[in-house]
């Protein structure tokens, strides 16, 4: 059996855990915090145009905490919680599982653990890779860009998914030659291939990215522009698209992100193809002008939850500073979001 631990059982975590559970060889352990009692009592009502529907789905195991889940090794740890380092870092949240790797590294395990980051942003893998260097046990780090409209409703009792779904996965390599005992190119590729097969069997439109960093920069183009402007204006996508000044702001932000991306990545034909200037108008024209979609950053603000400001904007700005790229529009967006974030954190 393939044991998989899903940490973060909101809409994204639950949807893709449900997808993976469609494989007879998979056993899902779900770490549920806020919705544990609801899930234990009723199961999860899934209403998905892509993966099918069920009135009461239950994973193989449901636990309240990562510590409770860390009683066994896992082939995959799906990290679908929001990346908000101001609240807690990814390694801090995963400490019991990382400690399990540390204590098990002298034993012969069936396979290394692969950590799968289904999260927004740039550089979200950095602190986890640093932690794995410290653990010094074989592992792999995969991250995914989720293009899907899914929402939790009824107090966590139900998730809905409408329209198309696309999942782009790729593995990360160490950025230096220090402490690479955890990394193996072959192991990472094998884990990625198996994971794609599992998602595909469950019905996902999954693909393996030739370069996961390029894929992540392509995704953050939308998040750093649409998500941030929608959040600052508390408006849905269609409202932002309706006015030329806001459309111009979207373009300006995306051009800045593209400049940072091209300065940060190794030059390649893939970078030239995926991250060329022509993609800006393509992204804007692809959006539905009548869309009432509210990005997850705005939904978090609506609900009074801390937002993924550092992951989505801070990660871009960190690389901009490292590469000497000017980002005046994104700096202004970041300043505004940080004021809002500071107020949300004080209430947490």
C-alpha positions as CSV (number, residue, x, y, z in Angstrom):
1,X,0.0,0.0,0.0
2,X,1.0,3.6,-0.6
3,X,0.5,5.6,2.6
4,X,-0.2,9.3,2.0
5,X,-0.5,12.0,4.6
6,X,-2.6,15.1,3.7
7,X,-1.7,18.0,5.9
8,X,-4.3,20.8,5.5
9,X,-7.8,19.5,4.7
10,X,-9.4,22.6,3.2
11,X,-10.8,22.7,-0.3
12,X,-7.5,22.0,-2.2
13,X,-6.2,19.4,0.3
14,X,-9.5,17.5,0.5
15,X,-10.2,17.6,-3.2
16,X,-6.8,16.1,-4.2
17,X,-6.9,13.7,-1.3
18,X,-10.2,12.5,-2.6
19,X,-8.7,12.2,-6.1
20,X,-5.7,10.1,-4.8
21,X,-8.1,7.9,-2.7
22,X,-9.6,6.7,-6.0
23,X,-6.5,4.5,-6.3
24,X,-7.0,1.1,-4.7
25,X,-3.3,1.1,-3.7
26,X,-3.6,4.4,-1.7
27,X,-4.4,4.9,2.0
28,X,-4.9,8.6,2.9
29,X,-4.3,9.9,6.4
30,X,-6.0,13.3,6.7
31,X,-4.8,15.8,9.3
32,X,-7.8,17.9,10.1
33,X,-7.8,20.6,12.6
34,X,-10.8,22.9,12.3
35,X,-13.0,20.4,10.6
36,X,-12.0,17.2,12.5
37,X,-15.3,16.8,14.4
38,X,-17.5,17.5,11.3
39,X,-15.5,15.0,9.2
40,X,-15.6,12.3,11.9
41,X,-19.4,12.6,12.4
42,X,-20.6,13.1,8.8
43,X,-17.7,12.3,6.4
44,X,-17.0,14.8,3.6
45,X,-19.6,15.7,1.1
46,X,-17.8,16.1,-2.2
47,X,-19.5,17.7,-5.2
48,X,-17.0,17.8,-8.1
49,X,-17.5,18.2,-11.8
50,X,-14.1,16.7,-12.4
51,X,-13.7,13.9,-9.8
52,X,-17.4,12.9,-9.2
53,X,-19.6,13.3,-6.2
54,X,-20.3,11.5,-2.9
55,X,-22.4,12.3,0.1
56,X,-20.1,11.0,2.8
57,X,-16.4,10.3,1.8
58,X,-14.1,9.2,4.6
59,X,-10.3,8.9,4.2
60,X,-8.6,5.8,5.5
61,X,-7.6,7.7,8.7
62,X,-8.5,11.1,10.2
63,X,-6.4,12.7,12.9
64,X,-6.3,16.0,14.7
65,X,-2.6,16.8,14.4
66,X,0.6,16.2,12.6
67,X,2.0,14.7,15.8
68,X,-0.8,12.1,15.8
69,X,-0.2,11.3,12.1
70,X,3.6,10.8,12.6
71,X,3.2,7.3,13.9
72,X,4.3,5.7,10.6
73,X,6.3,6.6,7.5
74,X,4.6,8.0,4.4
75,X,5.4,7.7,0.7
76,X,4.0,11.2,0.2
77,X,3.1,14.1,2.5
78,X,0.7,16.4,0.7
79,X,1.1,20.0,2.1
80,X,-2.1,21.9,1.2
81,X,-2.1,24.4,4.1
82,X,-1.6,28.1,3.3
83,X,2.0,29.2,3.3
84,X,1.9,32.0,5.9
85,X,5.4,32.2,7.5
86,X,4.3,35.0,9.8
87,X,2.1,32.5,11.6
88,X,4.2,29.3,11.2
89,X,6.8,28.0,8.8
90,X,6.3,24.8,6.8
91,X,9.1,22.9,8.7
92,X,7.7,24.0,12.0
93,X,4.3,22.7,11.1
94,X,5.8,19.4,9.8
95,X,8.3,19.0,12.8
96,X,6.9,15.6,14.0
97,X,7.2,14.1,10.5
98,X,10.7,15.6,10.0
99,X,11.7,14.2,13.4
100,X,10.4,10.8,12.2
101,X,12.7,11.0,9.2
102,X,15.6,11.9,11.4
103,X,15.1,8.9,13.7
104,X,14.4,6.5,10.8
105,X,17.4,7.4,8.7
106,X,19.5,4.7,10.2
107,X,16.8,2.1,9.2
108,X,16.0,0.7,5.8
109,X,12.8,2.3,4.6
110,X,10.9,1.0,1.6
111,X,11.1,4.4,0.0
112,X,12.1,8.0,0.8
113,X,9.3,10.4,1.8
114,X,8.3,12.9,-0.9
115,X,6.9,16.2,0.4
116,X,4.4,17.7,-2.1
117,X,3.7,21.4,-1.7
118,X,0.3,22.3,-3.2
119,X,0.7,26.0,-2.3
120,X,0.9,29.4,-4.0
121,X,4.0,31.5,-4.2
122,X,7.7,31.7,-5.1
123,X,10.4,30.2,-2.8
124,X,7.9,28.2,-0.7
125,X,10.3,25.3,-0.9
126,X,13.3,27.1,0.5
127,X,12.8,26.6,4.3
128,X,11.7,22.9,3.8
129,X,14.8,22.1,1.8
130,X,16.9,23.8,4.5
131,X,15.2,21.6,7.1
132,X,15.8,18.4,5.0
133,X,19.5,19.3,4.8
134,X,19.5,19.4,8.6
135,X,17.6,16.1,8.8
136,X,20.1,14.5,6.3
137,X,17.7,11.7,5.4
138,X,16.7,10.7,1.8
139,X,13.7,12.7,0.6
140,X,12.2,14.5,-2.3
141,X,10.4,17.8,-2.6
142,X,7.7,18.3,-5.3
143,X,5.6,21.4,-5.7
144,X,2.4,21.8,-7.6
145,X,0.5,24.7,-9.3
146,X,-3.2,24.1,-8.9
147,X,-5.5,25.6,-11.5
148,X,-8.9,24.8,-10.1
149,X,-12.0,26.5,-8.7
150,X,-12.8,24.7,-5.4
151,X,-14.4,25.9,-2.2
152,X,-15.2,24.6,1.3
153,X,-18.8,25.2,2.4
154,X,-21.2,24.3,5.2
155,X,-18.5,24.7,7.9
156,X,-16.1,22.2,6.3
157,X,-18.8,19.6,5.8
158,X,-18.7,20.0,2.0
159,X,-16.4,20.9,-0.8
160,X,-17.5,21.9,-4.3
161,X,-15.5,22.0,-7.5
162,X,-16.7,23.5,-10.8
163,X,-15.2,23.9,-14.3
164,X,-11.8,22.8,-15.5
165,X,-9.0,21.5,-13.4
166,X,-5.3,21.3,-14.1
167,X,-2.4,20.3,-11.8
168,X,1.3,21.0,-12.8
169,X,3.9,19.2,-10.7
170,X,7.7,19.2,-10.6
171,X,10.5,18.4,-8.3
172,X,13.0,20.8,-6.7
173,X,16.8,20.5,-6.6
174,X,19.1,21.8,-4.0
175,X,20.5,25.3,-4.7
176,X,24.0,24.5,-3.3
177,X,26.4,21.6,-2.9
178,X,26.1,21.6,0.8
179,X,24.2,18.9,2.6
180,X,22.7,17.2,-0.4
181,X,22.4,13.7,1.2
182,X,18.6,14.1,1.1
183,X,18.4,14.6,-2.7
184,X,18.6,12.1,-5.5
185,X,17.7,13.1,-9.1
186,X,16.5,9.6,-9.9
187,X,14.5,9.2,-6.7
188,X,12.8,12.6,-7.2
189,X,11.9,11.8,-10.8
190,X,10.6,8.4,-9.9
191,X,8.5,9.9,-7.1
192,X,7.1,12.6,-9.5
193,X,6.2,10.0,-12.2
194,X,4.4,7.8,-9.7
195,X,2.6,10.7,-8.2
196,X,1.4,11.9,-11.6
197,X,0.2,8.4,-12.3
198,X,-1.8,8.3,-9.1
199,X,-3.4,11.7,-9.8
200,X,-4.2,10.7,-13.3
201,X,-5.8,7.5,-12.2
202,X,-8.0,9.6,-9.9
203,X,-9.1,11.8,-12.8
204,X,-6.8,14.8,-12.6
205,X,-5.5,16.6,-15.6
206,X,-2.0,16.4,-14.2
207,X,1.2,17.0,-16.0
208,X,4.9,16.9,-15.0
209,X,6.6,20.2,-15.6
210,X,9.9,20.1,-17.4
211,X,11.0,22.9,-15.0
212,X,8.9,23.5,-11.9
213,X,10.4,26.9,-11.2
214,X,9.3,28.1,-14.6
215,X,5.8,26.7,-13.9
216,X,5.6,28.5,-10.6
217,X,6.7,31.8,-12.0
218,X,3.9,31.4,-14.7
219,X,1.3,30.8,-11.9
220,X,2.5,33.7,-9.7
221,X,2.0,36.1,-12.7
222,X,-1.7,35.7,-12.0
223,X,-1.5,35.7,-8.2
224,X,0.8,38.7,-7.9
225,X,-1.5,40.8,-10.1
226,X,-5.1,39.6,-10.0
227,X,-5.1,38.3,-6.5
228,X,-3.4,41.3,-5.0
229,X,-5.4,44.0,-6.9
230,X,-8.7,42.1,-6.1
231,X,-7.7,42.0,-2.5
232,X,-6.7,45.6,-2.2
233,X,-9.9,46.8,-3.9
234,X,-12.1,44.0,-2.3
235,X,-13.5,43.4,-5.8
236,X,-14.0,40.2,-7.9
237,X,-12.1,39.6,-11.1
238,X,-14.7,41.0,-13.4
239,X,-14.8,44.3,-11.5
240,X,-11.0,44.7,-11.9
241,X,-11.2,43.9,-15.6
242,X,-14.0,46.4,-16.2
243,X,-11.8,49.5,-15.9
244,X,-8.8,50.4,-18.0
245,X,-6.8,51.9,-15.1
246,X,-7.0,48.6,-13.2
247,X,-6.3,46.6,-16.4
248,X,-3.2,48.7,-16.9
249,X,-2.1,48.1,-13.3
250,X,-2.4,44.3,-13.9
251,X,-0.2,44.6,-16.9
252,X,2.4,46.7,-15.1
253,X,2.6,44.3,-12.2
254,X,2.9,41.3,-14.5
255,X,5.7,42.9,-16.6
256,X,7.6,43.5,-13.3
257,X,7.2,39.9,-12.2
258,X,8.4,38.7,-15.6
259,X,11.5,40.8,-15.3
260,X,12.2,39.3,-11.9
261,X,11.5,35.8,-13.2
262,X,13.9,36.1,-16.2
263,X,16.6,37.6,-13.9
264,X,16.2,34.7,-11.4
265,X,16.1,31.7,-13.8
266,X,18.8,30.2,-16.0
267,X,18.2,31.3,-19.6
268,X,16.5,28.7,-21.7
269,X,14.1,28.2,-24.6
270,X,11.5,27.2,-22.1
271,X,11.9,30.5,-20.2
272,X,11.6,32.4,-23.5
273,X,8.5,30.5,-24.4
274,X,6.6,30.5,-21.1
275,X,7.7,33.8,-19.7
276,X,7.8,36.1,-22.7
277,X,6.1,39.5,-22.6
278,X,3.3,38.3,-24.9
279,X,1.9,36.2,-22.1
280,X,0.7,39.3,-20.2
281,X,-2.1,40.2,-22.7
282,X,-2.8,36.5,-23.2
283,X,-3.5,36.1,-19.5
284,X,-5.8,39.1,-19.4
285,X,-7.7,38.2,-22.6
286,X,-8.2,34.7,-21.3
287,X,-10.1,35.9,-18.2
288,X,-13.9,36.1,-18.3
289,X,-14.8,39.8,-18.2
290,X,-18.0,38.9,-16.3
291,X,-16.2,36.7,-13.8
292,X,-17.4,37.0,-10.1
293,X,-14.5,34.9,-8.9
294,X,-12.8,36.1,-5.7
295,X,-9.2,34.9,-5.4
296,X,-8.2,33.0,-2.3
297,X,-6.2,35.9,-0.9
298,X,-9.4,38.0,-0.9
299,X,-11.4,35.2,0.6
300,X,-8.9,35.0,3.4
301,X,-9.3,38.7,4.0
302,X,-13.1,38.4,3.9
303,X,-12.9,35.7,6.6
304,X,-10.4,37.6,8.7
305,X,-7.6,35.1,8.1
306,X,-3.9,36.0,7.5
307,X,-3.1,36.1,3.8
308,X,-0.3,34.6,1.7
309,X,1.4,37.9,1.3
310,X,5.0,36.7,1.8
311,X,4.6,33.6,-0.4
312,X,3.0,35.4,-3.3
313,X,4.5,38.9,-3.2
314,X,7.4,38.7,-0.7
315,X,9.0,35.8,-2.5
316,X,9.0,37.7,-5.8
317,X,10.5,40.8,-4.1
318,X,13.2,38.8,-2.3
319,X,14.4,37.6,-5.7
320,X,14.0,41.1,-7.2
321,X,16.4,42.5,-4.6
322,X,18.8,39.6,-5.0
323,X,19.0,40.3,-8.8
324,X,18.8,44.1,-8.8
325,X,15.5,44.3,-10.5
326,X,13.3,47.4,-9.8
327,X,9.7,46.7,-8.9
328,X,8.0,50.0,-8.0
329,X,4.4,48.9,-8.6
330,X,4.8,45.6,-6.8
331,X,6.5,47.4,-3.9
332,X,3.4,49.6,-3.5
333,X,1.1,46.6,-3.7
334,X,3.2,44.8,-1.0
335,X,3.2,47.9,1.3
336,X,-0.6,48.0,1.1
337,X,-1.1,44.3,1.7
338,X,1.4,44.4,4.6
339,X,-0.7,47.1,6.4
340,X,-3.8,44.9,6.0
341,X,-1.9,41.8,7.0
342,X,-0.6,43.4,10.2
343,X,-4.1,44.1,11.3
344,X,-5.2,40.5,10.6
345,X,-2.2,39.1,12.5
346,X,-3.1,41.3,15.6
347,X,-6.5,39.7,15.6
348,X,-5.2,36.1,15.3
